[in-house]
Each structure stands twice: as structure tokens, then as C-alpha cells.
């Protein structure tokens, strides 16, 4: 019977110890080779930056088109007038043609990402454009204005009718979100961007009380009297006042009635009367009042808290106010005690961020926390509410802080970025999240990677761009001296006019 694995007597036996030694030696050699290659070419930890698809208007050769967030051309630049993209996440592009500025006539249509006309059942399709107090343009991302036979209505971006075409006009209330003024038969009403009627077409005028729609709308009836309606359609103040001032709080309003300036509640009951010439704001149980051009603080029951001796006052929080005296700004409380000395040329409370920006005479800015402690001093470059950071130039370096004014690294701030700006000996390069150099220190200036995954780089006075892997996509060749913000998407760079918000491939 044949044996399994049997050796013949004359055959030399295998030396297991020698075999193991050889195997161990081979493993060590392989590990050494791997380590040599690893150190010779440092492992990059550059990952792919995830960017949601969006659409951007571009300008080239005197024509307008559309690209996506990867820099790919969606609509070739062939249109004579600027293409408006109300919602960058949706392939609904508005363009105008046959524009006659003298007679204020034009055609306005919508197309998709294949240049196919959308919503062709309407004579016109237009974006709802608004402008805030800083003259920043924005577009409604829920509704489009449409017209048919000279009458206007609303549709959503899928073409569903939100409001029938039965109005003479539809116009956003300037600087106020979700508030569209309608006119019909010479009377004004108000709707939201879902087509819900807030105020019927019964008034000769409608204005927002403040820049917040939540504070309600001042309406004027045919007798010339003013009242107040809130966004829940409730009549807050009946139409019996000759004026309603833009100050409210704690369900109190400032009105003028029969020549008297007073504070009233929602029942029309007078709380304070003829004790001030104006009211700047109502903050809890106190209000900033104005008398003879000077500012003071009064309780909502009419009791004086701080005499009207200041050149300006602005509410911060609790019992604290920014005050201006002798041309300088500081901080006081309701006891009129000075909490921050009057050493600043300007001072602003950033309410959403909950810190104070205070400008100094030397051109620097102090950032104070909510305890009024100076935490950062430098030149504020950017306050980004979306990502929750402040970018400050401190000495010769840019630093990042969260809204508690705690210093953060770029990697902690830009959590989705693949590359991070780094400076060495006056030159700029890029590292990955582990600090491994991906782009060598060869540039005179550079920016952090933007939302789209591109970073701008500068050499010999010219700007170009690299992608999220560090590859050069545009050699430094652009003069962008007029640009406030330097940003690229592929070969396209942001135009100087930030309000227009488009990209171009043209040089200055």
C-alpha cells in the first residue's frame, strides 16, 4: 500500500528551523522594501471632497451660459442676457430676450439643463428677486412668478400652480423674506411663497413693520389710517393710527394717534405716552428712546432707566447696551455703569454669532465674547455663518475661531476639505488633514479650498487654481486685482461683481 507523505530512507530530511529562518528573513526584507517606498513617497491621505451638484451662471465672450459645481458646461455660453438661477440645486434657468429698455418690455422664459423650454403654458416665467438693506440680491427658491394674458400668478419649480394668474402685479417686499405684495383692482394684498393669502387685496398700502416678517405688516386703509396684521393673518392693531413706527417687542408697538406718540399693547391700551420723540427698539421690559437727538433707556411703563444723554444706544443682551459718547463706543448697563471703556471708533453686536466686533483707532478690531472680554485682536477677514467661523488676520497670519472665539485649525473648520493651506518661509503650499505636504511651498499667495473643491494660487502676480488633489487646473495667468474674493470652479473664476454672482473665464 502506498504510504501518504512517506520518505525513503536514503532521502535527506527537511530542516524545519532553517526553513522558518529563511521565511522570517524574506518577511523582514519585504517589510523593509515597503517601508523604503513608504518613506520615499509619503502616503497622501487626500480623499474625495463630496460636493452636491449645483448650477452656476458663467460669462464668456460676451455671452452667458451655465456650468455645474464640477466645472462642466451645462449650457454653452450663447445667450445675450444673463441667465438667472434662482435655486442652484435645480435645473431651472431663467433668461430674458427681446429686451427693450426704453419701453421696459422683454420676454422671459425658463429652460432646463438640456436647453428645453419649461412651463411653456405661460407668457412669461420670472425669478422673484429681492434686495436686502445691504443691497444684496437674493432669489426665492420656492416660487416663480408667471404671467398669462397680462395677469400674474405663482408656480413652484416643478410647475405646480401656487397662485392663479389673476393679479395685476406680484412683487417681493424689499428686504423681507417670504412676503409677496400683490395688487388687484387698485388694492394691495400679501401672499407667501407657497401661494397662501396672508392679507386680502383691501388696502392702499402694505409695508413690513421691520425686516422680519414675523413682526407683521403695516396696512393703510382707504381712509388713510394705519393698522397692523401679523403673518398668521391676525389683525394685531386696528386701522386707527396716523403712524406705526418700526419698533416692537414684548407685544408692544409704537404708534402715533391724534398727534400723540405712544406705546400700546395688542388691545390698543396705552402704556406710555408723550415721553419721547422717537423709539429705536423695544427690548424686553425696556426700550431705547430718543429725545432732542439723544438716546436713553426707559421702562415700558414709562420709568426712566438711563437719561437720554448718549449719542447712540444699541441693545446687546440682558441689561447691557452698546453706547456712544464723545464720538467713541463702549458698553454700559441699566445702572449706567461702564462695563467696557469708551475707546472704540465703532462697535457692533453680532446677534446670531453672539460676540461683539469693536474697531480700534489703530485699524485693528477687538472681538469680545458675551462676558465682554477681548479674546481676539486683528483684522476681521470673514464671518461665516454657514460654517460657524471667523477668519482673522493676526499679525501676518490668518487664524480661525469659532463663535465662542476659540481658535481652531483649518481642518477643524473645513471638515469636508481635502487640502489645507499652509505657509512656510513666506511661501504657500497645501497639506492633507494629517499635515502631509501635497502641494509644495511654491506660491506667493493662495486661498483655502472652496466649497467646490478648488483652491486659488498666485504666482508672479497672477492667479490660477488647483483641484482637490493638488493638480493644477489653471496655471497662474489671471489678473484679479479688482476681485474682493478669489474663487475658481475649474477654469472659471468668480467675477468682481459679487452681487451678480457669476463666474467667467475672461481676464481683466
C-alpha positions in Angstrom: 0.0 0.0 0.0 1.4 3.3 -1.0 2.1 5.5 2.1 0.9 9.1 2.4 3.8 11.5 2.8 6.2 8.7 3.4 10.0 9.3 2.9 12.5 6.9 1.6 15.4 6.1 4.0 18.0 7.4 1.7 16.4 10.9 1.2 17.7 13.8 3.4 15.2 15.1 6.0 13.8 18.7 5.9 15.4 21.1 8.5 12.3 22.9 9.8 14.4 25.5 11.8 16.3 26.5 8.6 13.0 26.9 6.7 11.5 29.1 9.3 14.6 31.3 9.4 14.5 31.8 5.7 10.8 32.7 5.8 11.4 35.2 8.6 14.3 36.7 6.6 12.1 37.1 3.5 9.3 38.7 5.5 11.8 41.2 7.0 13.2 42.1 3.6 9.7 42.6 2.2 8.8 44.9 5.1 11.9 46.9 4.6 11.2 47.4 1.0 7.6 48.5 1.8 8.9 51.0 4.4 11.5 52.4 2.0 8.8 53.0 -0.6 6.5 54.5 2.0 9.1 57.0 3.2 10.3 57.7 -0.3 6.8 58.7 -1.4 4.8 59.8 1.7 1.3 58.3 1.7 -1.2 61.0 0.8 -4.5 60.9 2.8 -6.2 63.1 0.2 -9.8 62.0 -0.1 -12.5 62.9 -2.5 -14.4 66.0 -1.5 -18.2 65.4 -1.7 -19.9 68.3 -3.4 -23.6 68.4 -4.0 -24.4 69.1 -7.6 -25.4 72.7 -8.2 -25.6 75.2 -11.1 -23.7 78.4 -11.7 -24.0 81.2 -14.3 -21.0 81.9 -16.4 -19.9 84.6 -18.8 -17.6 84.1 -21.8 -17.0 86.1 -25.0 -19.9 88.4 -24.3 -22.4 85.5 -23.9 -24.0 83.7 -20.9 -24.2 80.1 -20.1 -24.3 77.6 -17.2 -21.8 75.2 -15.6 -22.2 72.7 -12.7 -20.3 72.5 -9.5 -17.6 70.3 -11.1 -16.9 73.0 -13.8 -18.6 71.0 -16.6 -20.5 73.1 -19.2 -24.3 72.5 -18.9 -25.5 75.4 -21.2 -23.0 76.7 -23.7 -22.4 80.5 -23.4 -24.7 81.5 -26.3 -27.3 83.7 -24.5 -27.2 87.5 -24.9 -28.6 88.3 -21.4 -27.6 86.9 -18.1 -29.1 83.6 -17.1 -30.7 83.7 -13.6 -30.5 80.5 -11.5 -33.0 81.1 -8.6 -32.2 77.8 -6.9 -28.7 76.5 -7.7 -29.8 72.9 -6.8 -32.5 72.9 -9.5 -32.1 72.8 -13.3 -34.4 75.7 -13.8 -32.7 78.6 -15.6 -34.4 81.9 -16.4 -33.3 84.0 -19.3 -34.6 87.2 -21.0 -34.7 88.1 -24.7 -36.0 90.9 -26.8 -35.2 93.4 -24.1 -36.4 97.0 -24.8 -35.1 99.2 -22.0 -36.8 102.3 -23.4 -40.2 100.8 -23.3 -39.4 98.4 -20.4 -40.6 95.3 -22.3 -38.9 91.9 -22.5 -39.6 88.2 -22.9 -38.7 85.9 -20.0 -38.6 82.1 -20.3 -37.3 79.1 -18.3 -35.2 76.3 -19.7 -33.7 73.1 -18.2 -30.2 71.6 -18.4 -30.9 70.4 -22.0 -32.0 73.9 -23.1 -35.5 72.7 -23.3 -38.2 75.3 -22.6 -40.1 74.8 -19.3 -43.6 75.9 -18.3 -44.4 76.9 -21.9 -48.1 77.4 -21.0 -47.2 80.8 -19.6 -46.4 84.0 -21.5 -43.6 84.8 -19.0 -41.6 83.0 -16.3 -39.6 85.1 -14.0 -37.5 84.7 -10.8 -38.7 86.6 -7.7 -35.7 88.8 -6.9 -35.3 90.6 -3.6 -32.8 93.1 -2.2 -31.9 93.5 1.5 -30.8 96.6 3.4 -27.2 96.0 2.3 -28.3 95.8 -1.4 -27.5 92.1 -1.6 -29.6 90.4 -4.2 -31.3 87.1 -3.5 -33.9 84.9 -5.2 -36.9 83.0 -3.9 -36.2 79.3 -4.0 -39.8 78.1 -3.7 -41.8 80.0 -6.2 -41.5 81.6 -9.7 -43.7 84.4 -11.0 -45.6 83.6 -14.1 -47.9 85.7 -16.3 -50.7 84.9 -18.7 -52.7 87.5 -20.7 -51.2 90.3 -18.6 -52.1 88.8 -15.2 -49.6 87.3 -12.7 -49.5 84.2 -10.5 -47.1 81.8 -8.9 -45.8 78.3 -9.7 -43.3 76.1 -7.9 -40.1 74.8 -9.6 -42.0 71.6 -10.7 -44.6 73.7 -12.5 -47.4 73.3 -10.0 -49.7 76.3 -9.7 -49.5 78.0 -6.3 -51.5 81.1 -7.2 -53.7 81.6 -10.2 -52.8 84.3 -12.7 -55.3 86.9 -11.6 -53.2 89.7 -10.1 -52.0 92.9 -11.8 -48.6 92.6 -10.1 -46.6 90.4 -7.7 -43.6 92.0 -6.0 -41.4 90.9 -3.1 -41.4 93.2 -0.1 -37.9 94.7 -0.1 -35.6 93.0 2.4 -38.3 90.8 3.9 -38.4 87.0 3.3 -41.5 85.1 2.2 -43.6 88.2 1.7 -45.0 89.0 -1.7 -47.1 92.1 -2.4 -50.0 91.6 -4.8 -52.2 94.2 -6.5 -55.7 93.7 -7.8 -58.1 96.4 -9.0 -56.0 99.1 -7.4 -55.9 97.4 -3.9 -52.9 95.7 -2.3 -52.7 92.3 -0.5 -50.0 89.9 0.6 -49.2 86.3 -0.1 -46.3 84.0 1.0 -44.2 82.0 -1.4 -46.5 78.9 -1.1 -49.4 81.0 -2.5 -51.1 81.3 0.8 -53.1 84.6 1.1 -52.0 86.5 4.3 -53.7 89.7 3.6 -56.6 90.2 1.2 -56.5 92.8 -1.5 -58.2 95.5 0.5 -55.5 98.1 1.3 -54.0 101.1 -0.3 -50.5 100.4 1.1 -48.7 97.5 2.8 -45.2 97.5 4.3 -43.3 95.2 6.6 -43.0 96.7 10.1 -39.4 95.6 10.3 -37.1 93.4 8.2 -38.6 90.3 9.9 -41.9 89.0 8.5 -42.6 87.6 12.0 -43.1 91.1 13.3 -46.1 91.7 11.0 -47.2 94.2 8.3 -48.4 97.7 8.5 -51.5 98.3 6.3 -53.2 101.5 5.3 -56.9 101.6 4.6 -58.8 103.9 2.2 -59.3 106.5 4.9 -55.5 106.9 5.4 -55.4 105.1 8.7 -52.8 102.5 9.7 -53.1 99.2 11.4 -51.0 96.0 11.8 -51.6 92.4 10.7 -49.3 89.6 11.6 -48.1 86.8 9.4 -50.8 84.5 10.9 -53.4 86.8 9.4 -54.5 88.2 12.7 -55.3 91.9 13.0 -53.0 93.0 15.8 -53.8 96.7 15.7 -56.9 98.1 14.1 -56.7 100.8 11.4 -57.0 103.9 13.5 -53.4 105.3 13.8 -51.8 108.1 11.8 -48.4 106.3 12.0 -46.9 103.0 13.2 -43.2 103.1 13.9 -40.7 100.3 13.1 -40.1 99.3 16.7 -41.8 96.4 18.5 -41.2 93.8 21.2 -43.0 92.0 24.0 -46.3 92.6 22.2 -45.9 96.3 22.4 -45.9 98.8 19.5 -45.1 102.4 18.9 -47.9 104.4 17.3 -49.0 108.0 16.7 -52.6 108.8 17.4 -54.2 112.2 17.4 -50.8 113.8 17.4 -49.5 111.8 20.4 -46.6 109.3 20.2 -47.3 106.4 22.4 -46.6 102.8 23.2 -49.6 100.5 23.0 -50.3 96.8 23.6 -52.2 94.4 21.3 -55.5 95.6 22.8 -54.7 99.1 21.9 -54.2 100.1 25.5 -51.7 102.9 26.1 -48.7 102.0 28.2 -46.5 105.2 27.7 -47.5 108.5 26.1 -45.6 111.7 25.1 -42.4 110.9 26.9 -40.1 110.7 23.9 -39.7 111.9 20.4 -38.9 108.5 18.9 -38.3 104.9 19.9 -35.4 102.9 18.4 -36.2 99.5 19.9 -38.2 97.7 22.5 -36.1 95.0 24.3 -38.0 93.0 26.9 -39.3 95.4 29.5 -37.2 98.3 28.4 -36.9 100.5 25.3 -34.3 102.8 23.7 -35.9 106.2 23.4 -34.8 109.4 21.7 -35.3 112.9 23.0 -33.7 116.0 21.5 -31.4 113.8 19.4 -30.0 112.0 22.4 -30.5 108.3 23.4 -31.6 106.9 26.7 -33.4 103.9 28.2 -36.9 103.8 29.5 -39.0 101.1 31.0 -42.1 100.1 29.1 -44.2 101.5 32.0 -42.6 104.9 31.4 -39.9 104.9 34.1 -36.5 106.3 33.2 -33.6 103.9 33.5 -30.8 105.8 31.8 -31.2 109.5 31.0 -31.1 110.5 27.3 -27.5 111.7 27.1 -25.9 109.4 24.7 -25.2 109.9 21.0 -26.4 106.3 20.3 -27.5 103.2 22.0 -28.0 99.6 20.8 -29.3 96.7 22.8 -26.9 93.7 23.3 -28.4 91.3 25.8 -29.7 91.1 29.4 -29.3 94.6 30.8 -26.4 95.6 28.6 -26.1 98.2 25.8 -23.6 99.5 23.4 -23.3 103.2 23.9 -21.7 106.1 22.0 -20.3 109.1 23.9 -18.0 111.8 22.7 -17.7 110.0 19.4 -16.4 106.8 20.9 -18.2 103.5 21.7 -18.3 101.4 24.9 -20.7 99.2 26.8 -23.0 100.2 29.7 -25.7 98.5 31.8 -29.1 99.7 33.1 -27.4 101.1 36.2 -25.5 103.3 33.7 -22.2 101.7 34.8 -19.5 101.5 32.2 -18.6 97.8 31.5 -16.3 98.5 28.5 -14.5 101.8 28.3 -15.3 104.3 25.5 -12.2 103.6 23.4 -13.6 102.3 20.2 -14.4 104.0 16.9 -17.3 101.6 16.2 -18.9 98.6 17.9 -21.4 96.1 16.6 -23.1 93.3 18.4 -23.2 90.2 16.1 -26.5 88.8 17.4 -26.6 85.5 15.6 -22.9 84.8 16.4 -23.2 86.3 20.0 -20.0 88.3 20.1 -19.0 91.9 19.7 -16.9 93.4 16.9 -15.1 96.6 18.2 -13.0 98.7 15.9 -9.9 100.4 17.4 -8.2 103.6 16.3 -5.1 101.7 15.1 -7.2 99.9 12.4 -7.3 96.6 14.4 -10.5 95.0 15.6 -11.1 93.5 19.1 -13.6 90.6 19.3 -15.3 90.4 22.7 -17.2 87.4 24.0 -20.6 87.7 25.8 -18.7 88.5 29.0 -17.1 91.5 27.2 -13.6 90.0 27.4 -11.3 90.7 24.5 -10.5 87.3 23.0 -9.1 88.1 19.6 -7.3 91.2 18.1 -6.6 91.5 14.4 -8.3 92.4 11.1 -11.5 90.5 10.5 -11.4 88.9 7.1 -14.6 86.9 7.1 -17.6 86.0 9.3 -19.1 82.8 8.0 -22.4 81.9 9.5 -22.8 78.7 7.4 -19.7 77.0 8.7 -19.6 78.9 12.0 -16.2 80.6 12.0 -14.5 83.9 12.0 -11.3 84.4 9.9 -8.9 87.0 11.4 -5.6 88.2 10.2 -3.4 88.2 13.3 0.0 89.8 12.7 1.0 88.2 9.4 -1.1 85.1 9.7 -4.7 84.1 9.2 -6.4 82.3 12.0 -9.8 80.7 12.5 -12.1 81.0 15.5 -15.5 79.6 16.3 -18.2 81.9 17.6 -17.1 81.3 21.2 -13.9 82.9 19.9 -11.9 79.7 20.5 -9.0 79.2 18.0 -9.5 76.3 15.6 -7.3 74.7 12.9 -8.3 74.8 9.3 -9.0 71.1 9.4 -11.5 71.6 12.3 -13.2 74.4 10.4 -13.3 73.0 6.9 -14.3 69.4 7.8 -15.1 68.4 4.2 -11.9 69.8 2.6 -9.2 67.5 1.2 -6.4 70.1 1.2 -5.4 72.8 3.7 -3.5 76.0 3.1 -0.1 76.1 4.7 2.6 78.8 4.9 6.4 78.3 5.2 9.1 80.9 4.9 6.7 83.3 3.1 5.6 80.8 0.5 2.3 78.9 0.4 1.5 75.2 -0.3 -1.1 72.7 0.8 -1.1 69.8 3.2 -3.7 67.0 3.8 -5.6 66.5 7.0 -2.5 64.7 8.5 -0.1 67.5 7.7 1.5 65.6 4.8 2.7 68.1 2.1 0.6 67.6 -1.1 1.5 70.8 -2.9 4.9 72.2 -2.3 5.6 75.7 -1.0 6.0 77.5 -4.3 3.2 80.1 -4.4 3.3 83.7 -3.4 -0.3 83.6 -2.1 -3.2 81.2 -2.1 -6.7 80.6 -0.7 -8.3 77.8 1.2 -10.1 75.2 -0.8 -13.6 76.5 -1.6 -16.9 74.7 -1.4 -16.5 73.3 -4.9 -13.1 71.7 -4.1 -10.8 74.2 -5.8 -8.2 76.5 -4.3 -6.8 79.6 -5.9 -3.0 80.0 -6.1 -0.9 83.1 -7.0 2.5 83.3 -8.7 4.3 86.4 -10.1 1.2 88.5 -9.6 -1.2 86.1 -11.5 -3.9 83.8 -10.2 -4.6 80.2 -11.1 -6.2 77.2 -9.5 -5.6 73.6 -8.3 -8.2 70.9 -7.8 -8.9 68.8 -4.7 -5.9 66.5 -5.4 -3.5 69.4 -5.8 -3.4 69.2 -9.6 -3.0 72.5 -11.4 -6.2 73.1 -13.5 -5.4 76.7 -14.3 -1.9 77.9 -14.5 -1.5 81.3 -12.8 -2.4 83.7 -15.6 -5.3 85.8 -14.4 -5.1 89.4 -13.2 -7.7 89.6 -10.4 -6.8 92.9 -8.8 -10.4 94.0 -8.9 -11.8 91.0 -7.1 -12.7 91.2 -3.5 -13.0 87.4 -3.4 -10.8 85.0 -5.4 -12.6 81.7 -6.2 -12.4 79.2 -9.0 -14.5 76.4 -10.4 -12.3 74.6 -12.9 -11.1 77.2 -15.5 -13.8 79.7 -14.3 -13.2 82.4 -11.7 -15.6 84.5 -9.7 -16.4 87.8 -11.3 -15.5 91.1 -9.5 -19.2 92.0 -9.0 -20.1 89.8 -6.1 -23.8 90.8 -6.2 -24.1 89.5 -9.8 -22.6 86.2 -8.5 -21.4 84.6 -11.7 -18.1 83.1 -12.9 -16.1 83.9 -16.0 -13.0 82.8 -18.0 -12.1 86.3 -19.0 -9.1 88.3 -17.8 -9.2 91.9 -16.6 
